[in-house]
Amino acid sequence: MTDFDLSDDLLIVESETPDDVIILGQTVTASGVLVNLATGGAIWLEGLGAPINPALIVAQMPGTSTLT
C-alpha cells in the first residue's frame, strides 16, 4: 500500500477467524513498514517511518461490513 495515512485510514483485514488477526511484529525499513500478522499474511505500508498503532487494524468476516 502506497498511500496509507495514519490520521485518516484503517486497515481492514477479512478473515474467517477475525480474533486471530493479531500483529506478530512490524519491521521498519528505509522505505516503509512491514506488518506481519498471526494469520500468516503481511501488509507492506510504503513510505511510513514508524510502526503503526495496532488499533488501526480492523478484522471482519468476509462479506460483512463494519464501517458505515
C-alpha positions in Angstrom: 0.0 0.0 0.0 1.5 3.3 -1.0 -0.9 6.0 0.4 -1.7 4.9 3.9 -2.5 7.9 6.1 -2.2 7.4 9.8 -4.6 10.2 10.5 -7.4 9.0 8.1 -7.0 5.3 7.2 -7.7 1.9 8.8 -6.5 -1.5 7.5 -9.5 -3.8 7.2 -8.5 -7.5 7.1 -11.0 -10.1 6.1 -10.6 -13.4 7.9 -12.8 -16.4 8.8 -11.4 -16.1 12.3 -11.2 -12.3 12.9 -10.0 -12.8 16.5 -6.8 -14.3 15.0 -5.9 -11.1 13.2 -3.1 -10.1 15.5 0.1 -8.2 14.7 3.1 -10.5 15.3 5.6 -7.8 14.6 6.4 -4.8 12.5 9.7 -4.2 10.6 10.6 -0.6 9.8 12.9 -0.1 6.8 14.1 3.0 5.0 11.2 2.7 2.6 8.3 1.6 4.7 6.8 -0.7 7.4 6.1 -4.4 7.0 3.3 -5.6 9.3 3.3 -9.3 10.0 0.0 -10.9 11.0 -0.7 -14.1 13.0 -2.8 -15.3 10.1 0.4 -15.7 8.1 -0.2 -12.7 6.0 1.8 -9.5 5.8 1.0 -5.9 4.8 3.6 -3.6 3.3 3.0 0.1 4.1 5.3 2.1 1.8 6.5 5.5 2.9 5.8 5.1 6.7 8.8 5.6 9.0 7.4 4.0 12.3 5.3 1.1 13.4 1.5 1.6 13.2 -0.8 1.5 16.2 -2.5 -1.9 16.3 -5.8 -0.2 16.7 -5.6 0.9 13.1 -6.2 -2.8 12.0 -9.9 -3.9 11.9 -10.7 -7.5 11.4 -14.0 -8.7 9.9 -15.6 -11.8 8.5 -15.7 -12.0 4.6 -18.8 -10.5 3.1 -19.6 -8.3 6.1 -19.1 -4.6 6.7 -18.1 -3.0 10.0 -17.9 0.5 8.6 -20.7 2.9 7.7 
